[in-house]
Amino acid sequence: MSGSRIFGVTGWKNAGKTTLVERLVAEFVRRGWRVNTIKHGHHDLDIDQPGRDSYRHRAAGAAEVAVVGGRRYAIMREQAEAPLAEVLFRLAPADLVLIEGFKREPHRKIEVRAGTGEPMAAGDPNIVAIAADEQPAERHLPWFRRDDIAAIADFIALLAVKPGYRLPEKMP
């Protein structure tokens, strides 16, 4: 997957990050792109439920459990929080990987604002644009209305063909 481009969506809680990622995925898929996403959560993640066979496997001590069925599968691994580079390396090839969260990682990102919270752009040189309902004070960065999905997608697509942060060639 070393040729894939990545782009992030960052912002404070309830700014509209997930909605923007969801709408961008749909737009890029409509354009014929293959898109992967990564979502960072701040709490322990458990997609498994007590009583399920896979949960029982993990509870018994399995380091990794794969659940396979129908048209999808999931792999759950017991370890400290994985670095973004490791997760990126494990994804299947795609034209674009959209990353929600991972504020401190050094990839290009758009900051989503909903009128609350301290702006992040001044403290993060990797923020290359802002999505907000009103024009922000940072006039040096491109600004998009949060619902202007086509324009944001065009901007990301333009950056995706320029040199930038790419996936590692080998597992970190």
C-alpha positions as CSV (number, residue, x, y, z in Angstrom):
1,M,0.0,0.0,0.0
2,S,3.0,2.2,-0.2
3,G,1.6,4.4,-3.0
4,S,-1.5,5.4,-1.1
5,R,-2.0,9.0,-0.1
6,I,-3.3,10.0,3.3
7,F,-5.2,13.0,4.4
8,G,-6.6,13.8,7.9
9,V,-9.7,15.4,9.3
10,T,-9.1,16.9,12.8
11,G,-11.0,19.1,15.2
12,W,-12.5,19.2,18.6
13,K,-15.3,17.0,19.8
14,N,-18.7,17.6,18.1
15,A,-17.1,19.8,15.3
16,G,-18.5,17.5,12.6
17,K,-15.4,15.4,11.8
18,T,-17.3,12.1,11.3
19,T,-19.9,13.7,9.2
20,L,-17.3,15.3,7.0
21,V,-15.4,12.0,6.6
22,E,-18.6,10.2,5.8
23,R,-19.5,12.7,3.1
24,L,-16.0,12.8,1.7
25,V,-15.9,9.0,1.4
26,A,-19.2,9.0,-0.5
27,E,-17.9,11.8,-2.8
28,F,-14.6,10.1,-3.6
29,V,-16.4,6.7,-4.1
30,R,-18.8,8.5,-6.5
31,R,-15.7,9.7,-8.4
32,G,-14.4,6.2,-8.7
33,W,-11.7,6.3,-5.9
34,R,-11.1,3.4,-3.6
35,V,-11.0,4.9,-0.1
36,N,-10.0,3.5,3.3
37,T,-10.6,5.3,6.6
38,I,-9.0,5.2,10.1
39,K,-10.9,6.6,13.1
40,H,-9.0,7.3,16.3
41,G,-10.9,6.9,19.6
42,H,-9.9,8.1,23.0
43,H,-11.2,5.2,24.9
44,D,-10.6,1.5,24.8
45,L,-12.3,0.0,21.8
46,D,-14.2,-3.2,22.1
47,I,-16.2,-4.4,19.0
48,D,-16.7,-7.8,20.6
49,Q,-19.5,-8.7,23.1
50,P,-19.3,-10.9,26.2
51,G,-20.7,-14.3,25.4
52,R,-19.7,-14.3,21.7
53,D,-17.3,-17.0,20.7
54,S,-14.7,-14.5,19.5
55,Y,-14.9,-12.7,22.9
56,R,-14.4,-16.1,24.6
57,H,-11.3,-16.7,22.5
58,R,-9.8,-13.3,23.6
59,A,-10.8,-13.9,27.2
60,A,-9.0,-17.2,27.1
61,G,-5.8,-15.4,26.1
62,A,-5.6,-15.3,22.3
63,A,-3.4,-12.4,21.2
64,E,-5.3,-11.9,18.0
65,V,-8.8,-13.1,16.9
66,A,-10.2,-12.9,13.4
67,V,-13.9,-13.0,12.9
68,V,-14.9,-13.9,9.3
69,G,-18.3,-14.1,7.7
70,G,-20.2,-13.0,4.7
71,R,-18.6,-10.0,3.0
72,R,-16.3,-8.7,5.8
73,Y,-13.9,-9.7,8.5
74,A,-12.4,-8.1,11.5
75,I,-9.2,-8.7,13.4
76,M,-8.9,-7.8,17.0
77,R,-5.5,-7.6,18.5
78,E,-4.5,-7.3,22.2
79,Q,-1.7,-4.8,22.5
80,A,-0.9,-1.2,23.6
81,E,-2.4,1.4,21.3
82,A,-1.0,0.9,17.8
83,P,0.9,3.7,16.2
84,L,-0.8,5.2,13.1
85,A,2.0,3.9,10.8
86,E,1.3,0.3,11.9
87,V,-2.4,0.6,11.2
88,L,-1.7,2.3,7.8
89,F,0.7,-0.4,6.9
90,R,-1.9,-3.1,7.5
91,L,-4.6,-1.6,5.3
92,A,-5.4,-2.9,1.9
93,P,-4.4,-0.7,-1.1
94,A,-6.5,2.4,-1.8
95,D,-6.3,5.6,-3.7
96,L,-6.8,7.6,-0.5
97,V,-6.8,6.9,3.3
98,L,-8.9,9.5,5.3
99,I,-7.8,9.7,8.9
100,E,-10.2,11.0,11.5
101,G,-8.4,12.2,14.6
102,F,-4.7,11.5,15.3
103,K,-4.2,15.3,15.8
104,R,-0.5,15.0,16.6
105,E,0.5,13.0,13.5
106,P,2.5,14.7,10.8
107,H,0.2,14.2,7.8
108,R,-1.8,16.9,6.0
109,K,-5.2,17.6,7.5
110,I,-8.2,19.9,7.5
111,E,-9.4,21.3,10.7
112,V,-13.2,21.2,11.2
113,R,-14.7,23.9,13.3
114,A,-18.2,24.2,14.7
115,G,-17.8,27.6,16.5
116,T,-16.5,26.1,19.8
117,G,-13.0,25.3,21.0
118,E,-9.7,27.0,20.5
119,P,-8.5,26.9,16.9
120,M,-5.8,24.2,16.2
121,A,-4.3,25.6,13.0
122,A,-1.9,28.0,14.7
123,G,-0.2,25.2,16.6
124,D,-0.1,22.6,13.8
125,P,1.7,23.3,10.6
126,N,0.2,20.1,9.1
127,I,-3.3,21.8,9.0
128,V,-3.5,22.9,5.4
129,A,-7.2,24.1,5.4
130,I,-10.1,24.9,7.6
131,A,-13.8,23.8,7.2
132,A,-16.1,26.0,9.2
133,D,-19.4,27.7,8.7
134,E,-17.9,31.2,9.0
135,Q,-14.6,32.5,7.6
136,P,-11.8,31.9,10.2
137,A,-9.3,34.5,11.3
138,E,-6.5,32.5,9.6
139,R,-6.7,34.1,6.2
140,H,-3.6,32.4,5.0
141,L,-5.2,29.0,4.9
142,P,-7.9,27.8,2.4
143,W,-11.4,28.0,3.9
144,F,-14.3,25.8,3.0
145,R,-17.8,25.7,4.4
146,R,-18.3,22.5,6.2
147,D,-21.0,21.4,3.8
148,D,-19.1,22.2,0.6
149,I,-18.1,18.6,0.1
150,A,-17.2,18.8,-3.6
151,A,-14.8,21.7,-3.1
152,I,-13.2,20.0,-0.1
153,A,-12.8,16.8,-2.1
154,D,-11.3,18.7,-5.0
155,F,-8.8,20.3,-2.6
156,I,-7.8,16.9,-1.2
157,A,-7.6,15.4,-4.6
158,L,-5.2,18.2,-5.7
159,L,-3.0,17.5,-2.7
160,A,-3.2,13.7,-3.3
161,V,-1.3,14.1,-6.6
162,K,1.4,16.3,-5.0
163,P,4.3,14.8,-3.0
164,G,3.3,14.4,0.6
165,Y,3.0,12.0,3.4
166,R,2.9,8.5,2.1
167,L,2.6,5.2,3.8
168,P,5.7,3.4,5.1
169,E,7.4,0.9,2.7
170,K,7.7,-1.6,5.5
171,M,6.3,-2.3,8.9
172,P,7.6,0.2,11.5
